[in-house]
Amino acid sequence: MPADESNAFIAWEQVQYWPKGAIGIFEKAGWIAPVSTLAEWTGCTGCEENCAMPVEILPAKNGKPTRAFVVCGRYARVEIPLKRLQQWQLTESKLAYWVSSSLGLRSKPEKGDTESYELGTIKGEEHLASLELDFSDPISLKASGHSRSLDDLVYFKDEKLVIDMEMLFTMIDLPPDSSTETEEPHRLESTGRILELEIGTLEWRRQTARKAADTRHAQPGGSRDKQQRIRDIWATGKYPSKNRCAEKECEALGISFSTARRALKNMPAP
């Protein structure tokens, strides 16, 4: 791994929730790489509680293969299959380059003093903004004080990773976050109703951007329409689980797996 990479490891348990084929796609894109180091902690399989336990390794000896186990107070020694200890490492620099290339940015990603990469300037439909890829949890793209997790912004299409440009531009076109502004917003009435706003003020810009974003999302084919469509598909009873429904339908709808799964979060069983 390059010297600037962090020790961010992705465990076997995590990738089990990814859509089918995701590991290969992420590896091909350079986001992750398998490592030979086995996980030091894992979920105990002795009972349904699945407690996180430290792993003990018995090296291969006298013709016996390497074995792994955890010591449980209730079930004593519980053997763990080695495949459950497999790990992948997040390759930060390659992920930053992938995002930059996918967005057509000309500047080279630069590692900052914090857990982030400066990607350069990007133009939305209305605003210009400096874009930053932040590797703190969760990994996010940031602009003008706003952020969206990469999990929300990226989805699979034709077995490739694609950035949801509509969602990204919506974030970029928001007015700068109030914490970066010196101008004070208008006061609100106790009922929460906004008083008459003066054109050009911070609150006016925020409300205008919010209405524009709502209009884009609410139009046919927008994100809200797509989320309703996957809810309708789930209601037909076609799929045995919400994860399966989100995995199979997200690509056709042009939304990320996580967005599709969240849309189904509170849906009752069909």
C-alpha positions as semicolon CSV with decimal commas, in nm:
position;residue;x (nm);y (nm);z (nm)
1;M;0,000;0,000;0,000
2;P;0,117;0,358;-0,057
3;A;0,266;0,527;0,244
4;D;-0,022;0,774;0,271
5;E;-0,290;0,508;0,306
6;S;-0,469;0,464;0,636
7;N;-0,522;0,134;0,813
8;A;-0,892;0,134;0,729
9;F;-0,987;-0,232;0,703
10;I;-1,321;-0,367;0,585
11;A;-1,426;-0,688;0,757
12;W;-1,593;-0,995;0,608
13;E;-1,910;-0,925;0,810
14;Q;-1,946;-0,584;0,643
15;V;-1,922;-0,705;0,284
16;Q;-2,199;-0,961;0,340
17;Y;-2,448;-0,673;0,323
18;W;-2,313;-0,549;-0,010
19;P;-2,499;-0,628;-0,334
20;K;-2,385;-0,938;-0,523
21;G;-2,067;-0,873;-0,721
22;A;-1,987;-0,551;-0,534
23;I;-1,649;-0,673;-0,406
24;G;-1,520;-0,739;-0,758
25;I;-1,649;-0,404;-0,882
26;F;-1,486;-0,217;-0,591
27;E;-1,158;-0,401;-0,644
28;K;-1,161;-0,328;-1,019
29;A;-1,225;0,041;-0,949
30;G;-0,931;0,040;-0,708
31;W;-1,137;0,134;-0,404
32;I;-1,037;-0,170;-0,201
33;A;-0,769;-0,439;-0,209
34;P;-0,760;-0,775;-0,027
35;V;-0,497;-0,810;0,244
36;S;-0,337;-1,120;0,393
37;T;-0,378;-0,996;0,751
38;L;-0,660;-1,177;0,929
39;A;-0,909;-0,987;1,144
40;E;-0,825;-0,977;1,514
41;W;-1,191;-0,952;1,619
42;T;-1,504;-1,115;1,481
43;G;-1,862;-1,196;1,571
44;C;-1,891;-1,519;1,770
45;T;-2,110;-1,777;1,596
46;G;-2,182;-1,974;1,914
47;C;-2,529;-1,826;1,958
48;E;-2,767;-1,567;1,815
49;E;-2,615;-1,283;2,020
50;N;-2,314;-1,278;1,785
51;C;-2,088;-1,104;2,042
52;A;-1,771;-0,933;1,914
53;M;-1,481;-1,139;2,046
54;P;-1,100;-1,139;2,006
55;V;-0,974;-1,411;1,771
56;E;-0,708;-1,666;1,861
57;I;-0,511;-1,831;1,580
58;L;-0,358;-2,179;1,588
59;P;-0,086;-2,187;1,316
60;A;-0,061;-2,488;1,086
61;K;0,133;-2,767;1,256
62;N;0,195;-3,140;1,214
63;G;-0,016;-3,159;0,901
64;K;-0,308;-2,971;1,055
65;P;-0,421;-2,651;0,879
66;T;-0,434;-2,308;1,041
67;R;-0,738;-2,276;1,263
68;A;-0,912;-1,985;1,435
69;F;-1,146;-1,968;1,733
70;V;-1,291;-1,740;1,999
71;V;-1,329;-1,824;2,367
72;C;-1,688;-1,781;2,483
73;G;-1,780;-1,788;2,853
74;R;-2,095;-1,984;2,772
75;Y;-1,986;-2,219;2,495
76;A;-1,609;-2,240;2,562
77;R;-1,409;-2,257;2,238
78;V;-1,601;-2,171;1,921
79;E;-1,421;-2,240;1,593
80;I;-1,434;-1,965;1,331
81;P;-1,393;-2,037;0,957
82;L;-1,088;-1,852;0,822
83;K;-1,294;-1,695;0,543
84;R;-1,483;-1,496;0,809
85;L;-1,154;-1,330;0,905
86;Q;-1,075;-1,209;0,553
87;Q;-1,024;-0,832;0,522
88;W;-0,993;-0,566;0,255
89;Q;-0,812;-0,235;0,286
90;L;-0,961;0,090;0,168
91;T;-0,717;0,257;-0,074
92;E;-0,783;0,625;-0,007
93;S;-0,570;0,780;-0,281
94;K;-0,720;0,559;-0,555
95;L;-1,072;0,632;-0,433
96;A;-0,996;1,006;-0,442
97;Y;-0,860;0,974;-0,798
98;W;-1,166;0,773;-0,903
99;V;-1,406;1,040;-0,775
100;S;-1,201;1,317;-0,937
101;S;-1,186;1,133;-1,271
102;S;-1,557;1,046;-1,264
103;L;-1,642;1,413;-1,217
104;G;-1,401;1,527;-1,488
105;L;-1,200;1,745;-1,250
106;R;-0,869;1,868;-1,389
107;S;-0,684;1,924;-1,064
108;K;-0,494;1,642;-0,894
109;P;-0,641;1,529;-0,559
110;E;-0,429;1,659;-0,272
111;K;-0,412;1,503;0,074
112;G;-0,503;1,756;0,342
113;D;-0,388;1,784;0,702
114;T;-0,703;1,605;0,820
115;E;-0,862;1,282;0,695
116;S;-0,955;1,435;0,360
117;Y;-0,851;1,503;0,000
118;E;-0,903;1,834;-0,176
119;L;-1,047;1,743;-0,518
120;G;-1,079;2,085;-0,678
121;T;-1,359;2,315;-0,792
122;I;-1,681;2,185;-0,943
123;K;-1,966;2,377;-1,107
124;G;-2,323;2,290;-1,020
125;E;-2,625;2,423;-1,203
126;E;-2,608;2,752;-1,012
127;H;-2,292;2,765;-0,798
128;L;-1,921;2,689;-0,797
129;A;-1,785;2,502;-0,496
130;S;-1,461;2,349;-0,370
131;L;-1,509;1,975;-0,335
132;E;-1,352;1,766;-0,059
133;L;-1,352;1,390;-0,001
134;D;-1,361;1,327;0,373
135;F;-1,255;0,983;0,499
136;S;-1,392;1,019;0,850
137;D;-1,693;0,797;0,922
138;P;-1,892;0,796;0,700
139;I;-1,684;0,869;0,388
140;S;-1,841;1,182;0,242
141;L;-1,815;1,447;-0,027
142;K;-1,825;1,800;0,114
143;A;-1,887;2,140;-0,042
144;S;-1,962;2,480;0,113
145;G;-2,023;2,332;0,457
146;H;-2,262;2,063;0,333
147;S;-2,192;1,691;0,296
148;R;-2,340;1,370;0,155
149;S;-2,206;1,025;0,226
150;L;-2,047;0,841;-0,066
151;D;-2,285;0,557;0,014
152;D;-2,572;0,788;-0,086
153;L;-2,404;0,934;-0,394
154;V;-2,268;0,623;-0,566
155;Y;-2,469;0,340;-0,719
156;F;-2,420;0,047;-0,957
157;K;-2,510;0,073;-1,326
158;D;-2,416;-0,190;-1,586
159;E;-2,175;-0,343;-1,333
160;K;-1,995;-0,011;-1,293
161;L;-1,986;0,251;-1,019
162;V;-2,165;0,574;-1,105
163;I;-2,200;0,903;-0,915
164;D;-2,553;1,039;-0,874
165;M;-2,491;1,379;-1,034
166;E;-2,841;1,508;-0,960
167;M;-2,791;1,451;-0,588
168;L;-2,439;1,598;-0,597
169;F;-2,549;1,913;-0,782
170;T;-2,837;1,959;-0,538
171;M;-2,582;1,972;-0,256
172;I;-2,345;2,200;-0,447
173;D;-2,624;2,446;-0,530
174;L;-2,726;2,488;-0,166
175;P;-2,622;2,822;-0,012
176;P;-2,311;2,798;0,209
177;D;-2,381;2,657;0,555
178;S;-2,468;2,923;0,814
179;S;-2,158;2,837;1,017
180;T;-1,946;2,980;0,733
181;E;-2,156;3,293;0,692
182;T;-2,129;3,620;0,886
183;E;-2,474;3,737;0,779
184;E;-2,748;3,665;1,033
185;P;-3,064;3,488;0,913
186;H;-3,405;3,645;0,965
187;R;-3,585;3,566;1,288
188;L;-3,863;3,312;1,282
189;E;-4,203;3,355;1,446
190;S;-4,280;3,131;1,741
191;T;-4,508;2,926;1,512
192;G;-4,210;2,856;1,288
193;R;-4,352;3,060;0,998
194;I;-4,081;3,257;0,816
195;L;-4,135;3,630;0,824
196;E;-4,134;3,819;0,498
197;L;-3,786;3,770;0,353
198;E;-3,575;4,032;0,187
199;I;-3,446;3,921;-0,153
200;G;-3,076;3,834;-0,144
201;T;-3,054;3,755;0,228
202;L;-2,915;3,425;0,355
203;E;-3,258;3,291;0,453
204;W;-3,406;3,393;0,117
205;R;-3,126;3,209;-0,068
206;R;-3,174;2,902;0,150
207;Q;-3,549;2,892;0,092
208;T;-3,508;2,946;-0,282
209;A;-3,250;2,666;-0,310
210;R;-3,469;2,438;-0,099
211;K;-3,769;2,497;-0,325
212;A;-3,557;2,434;-0,636
213;A;-3,426;2,109;-0,491
214;D;-3,778;2,001;-0,391
215;T;-3,900;2,071;-0,744
216;R;-3,621;1,863;-0,901
217;H;-3,677;1,571;-0,664
218;A;-4,058;1,578;-0,698
219;Q;-4,076;1,583;-1,077
220;P;-4,147;1,258;-1,270
221;G;-3,829;1,052;-1,275
222;G;-3,687;1,243;-0,978
223;S;-3,553;1,080;-0,664
224;R;-3,888;1,086;-0,481
225;D;-4,063;0,928;-0,778
226;K;-3,799;0,652;-0,789
227;Q;-3,829;0,587;-0,416
228;Q;-4,206;0,556;-0,449
229;R;-4,162;0,316;-0,741
230;I;-3,944;0,081;-0,538
231;R;-4,197;0,094;-0,253
232;D;-4,465;-0,007;-0,502
233;I;-4,248;-0,294;-0,625
234;W;-4,192;-0,415;-0,268
235;A;-4,567;-0,404;-0,201
236;T;-4,627;-0,655;-0,483
237;G;-4,458;-0,928;-0,278
238;K;-4,217;-1,007;-0,561
239;Y;-3,915;-1,029;-0,330
240;P;-3,863;-1,227;-0,006
241;S;-3,664;-0,950;0,165
242;K;-3,611;-0,573;0,146
243;N;-3,238;-0,621;0,087
244;R;-3,312;-0,843;-0,213
245;C;-3,564;-0,595;-0,349
246;A;-3,320;-0,303;-0,317
247;E;-3,033;-0,504;-0,467
248;K;-3,231;-0,615;-0,774
249;E;-3,418;-0,292;-0,849
250;C;-3,171;-0,011;-0,764
251;E;-2,979;-0,036;-1,094
252;A;-3,291;-0,024;-1,311
253;L;-3,421;0,276;-1,116
254;G;-3,087;0,458;-1,131
255;I;-3,046;0,498;-0,754
256;S;-2,790;0,363;-0,510
257;F;-2,854;0,045;-0,310
258;S;-2,849;0,244;0,016
259;T;-3,106;0,494;-0,115
260;A;-3,332;0,211;-0,229
261;R;-3,293;0,029;0,103
262;R;-3,373;0,343;0,304
263;A;-3,687;0,398;0,097
264;L;-3,807;0,056;0,217
265;K;-3,705;0,102;0,580
266;N;-4,049;0,148;0,736
267;M;-4,250;-0,039;0,475
268;P;-4,470;-0,319;0,613
269;A;-4,449;-0,673;0,478
270;P;-4,660;-0,715;0,162
